[in-house]
Amino acid sequence: MKAGLLISTVTRGLMAAAVGLLAIVALQIAFPAKLPKVTAADFASTAILDIETPPAYVPAAFDTYAAILERPLLYADRKLPAPPPEKVLVETPPEPLRLALEGVALGGGARVALLRDQTNNQIIQLLEGMAHNGWTLAAIHSDKAVFSRDAEVAELVLEIQPRRR
């Protein structure tokens, strides 16, 4: 019961506020405010337009700032840091070919070389044109494999060991 009474009281208050605002708007429309008319001639005589234009900014000569250039503000010791030393590139000698030819397979248009990597004792197989550690397998013959790197050429010869009985 109290909630219904509260809602009706709020509704009456809102209605009274709406009627009051409507009355104010009606009075404004019926009796508008009388403002004087302003023309451009009225602005010409005011002191606002009589302000002098400030002179153009002319920066000081660069030599004026010599002390700042000698002692930069953003460094703790107020001296320019020494330029970093130039890095000297030491060319490492190219890695030699560390492979041994273990076998050759020729046939069906394919040429495969079986090689033993002497750094880790693993068997790898390469086709003609494939690369290993910067060396390219240029050619495979029945008894040798030819590798190239830049202007270097290395031939690995197939060593055939006699059979043990």
N, C-alpha and C positions, 0 to 999 in steps of 0.2 A: 504494500500500500504506500509506503514511504517513497519507494522508487518511482511509482507513477506520479506522485506529487512533485518529486524533484524534476522529472522530465517535463511536466507541464509548466513548472516555474521557469526552467531554462528556455523552453519554447516561447513563453510570454516575453522573457527578456530579449531574446533574439528578434522577435517581432517588433518590439518597441525600438530596438536599435535600427532595424531596417526602415521603419517609418520615419525615424529621426533623420537618417541619411537621405531619404527621399525628399524630405522637407528642405534640407540644406541645398540639394541639387536644384530643386524647383525654384528656390529663392535666387540662386546664382543665375539661373536662366532668365528669370523675370527681371532682375535688377543687376545687369552686368557691371563690373567695375569700370570706371571711366579713366583710361590711361591717356596721357598726353601723346600726341603724334610726334615722332622723331624723324627728321629728314637728314640727308647726307650733309646739308649745310650746317646743321647743328654740330656734327663731328669735326668739321673743318676748323672751327674756332676753339676747340678744346686744346688744353695744354698737353694731352697725351701724345699728339703727333709732333710736338716740338722737341722731342728727345734727340740729342746729337748721336750720330753713329760713331761708335768707338773706332779708334785707328786700327788698321790691320796689324796682326801680330807679326813681328819680325824677329826670328830667333837670333840668339847671340852667335857670334862667330865660333867655329869649331875649336879654335885654339883656346877658348875660354874654359873648355872642359878638359884640358890637358892633365890637371891634377887628378881628376877622376879616372882617366885612362891609365895613369901611372899607378894608382892605388885603388883597385876595384873594390867596391863596397861589399860584394857578396862572398868574399873569401875571408877566412878567419885571420890570416896573416896579412891581408890586404895586398897580396902580390899575386900575379897571374901564375897558375900552376905550370910546371915544366911540361913541355910537350911529351907525349908518350914516346918511348923509344921505338924506333922502326923495327918491325919484325923482319928478321932475316930468315928467308926460306931455305932450309937445308934440303937439298935434293937427296932422297934416299936412293941408293942404287936399286935398279929393278931386280926383282926376285928371279933367280935363275930357274930354269926348267928342272924340276925335281920329279921327273917321271921316268919309269923304265917300261919299255915295250915288252909286254908279256905274250901278246898274241894278236893275230890279224884275222878278220873274217871278211872275205870278199865273195859276193854272189848275189844274184837277183837284183843287180843295180845298186846294192847297198855296200858301203865300205865302213867297217867298224874296227876300231883299234881298242884292244884291251890293255890297259896301262895300270901300273902299280904306282900309287902316290908314295914317294919315299919319305914324306914328312909324317904320315900316319899309317903307312903300310896297308892302305885300302886299295882294292881293285876298282877301277872306274872304267867305263866304256864311253868313247867319244866317236861321233860320226864326223865325217869331213865337214869343215866349216864351223864346228863347235869350238868354244873357248874354255880354257881352264887357267885361272890365275894370271890373266892377261895374255896368255899364249893362245894362238889360234891354230887348230889342226888344219894345215893347208892341204896336205895330200897323204894318202895311205897307199903304200905299195905292198907287194907280197912279203917283203923282207924288211921294210922300214916305214917309219912315220915321220913326216916333215912338219915341224911347227914353225910359226913365224910370229914375231912381235915387232912392230914398227919396221926397222931395217934389219933386225936380227933374224937369223934362220938357224934352227937346230934340227938335226936329224937323229932319230932314235932308231938304232938297228936292232932287229930281232935276233936274239942269241938263242940258238937251238942247242939244247944240251942232249948228249947221247942218252939213250934209254938204259935203264939199269935192269939187269935180269936177275 
